[in-house]
Amino acid sequence: MTLSPAKMDNGSLRDLEVFVAIAEEGNLTAAARRLDRSLQAVSRSLQVLEREAGTLLVARTTRQCRLTTAGEQFYTRIKQVLADLAMARAELAEHATTVSGRLRICGPTLFGPRYIAPLVAAFLARYPRLTASLDLSEEYDDPATSGADVTIRIGETPDSNLIARRLGTIRRVTFASPAYLEARGRPLRPADLKQHDCVVRSSLPEASLWRYRSKRGVEESVQVRGRFESNSTAAINDAVASGLGIGRAAYWQIGELVQQRRVELILTDYELSPLPLQALWLPTRRLPARTRLFVEFLASRLESVAL
């Protein structure tokens, strides 16, 4: 069943915001915390939407919520609608005030040029009196130290004192070159990695401990080893493509290598936990218009991108 926002005539905007929060946070408690609403209010909003839709949107368990097929279709449609509405409201609020000043942005080295820089350019085109700087680093830059207005981070929020806005979800995969697989064989389960050379990112905590989850929900951890390691994501991906071993990466980093058949995805029956893509900033009594508008702009553009 394909749902349309137009069919939800009686659904309030707050109910739709609740649905999006549940879809992105994975459970009702986290959605209630994100929206600063009671658990009962969040549950009631979801029930209203499902009653009006005439179908189940979210399958609930005691620990988590999962979108049904109808729920996934509705989320895809309504997320963009809400993002556009939020942007329109923000622009209307700033109608009487010209957005100006300097916007300082920090982000990841590889992700920044491909995804963030083009959006910064588009944002500056929208606000001609605004300037921006984009600083990229392999390591996380604390906004309190860097002075950034917005920090784009892949991974969990490192500091609970920061304000975070989820921009998307990063898919992670395991991969190897065809030449390596031909020479060493293809691992069929995570435990098989013990017999292989693996390329790890040395700067990560527990870099050699790789965790997987089967489609049945069984978790498995494997201590890996190999002949090459690096603190550079780019170097790791190139090393794997060159046949030095098996690696793990965000799919957006190696998608072109897959298309060029320089690498192949392996262990596809086992999931790696996806990583959140977030915008972070320091708490402040009044968030500058340029910062707020930029975060909303990022959210509206990146939520439809396959990462």
Summary of the structure (lengths in Angstrom):
residues: 307
radius of gyration: 21.5
end to end distance: 25.8
largest distance: 66.0
contacts: 917
relative contact order: 0.14
helix: 42%
strand: 24%
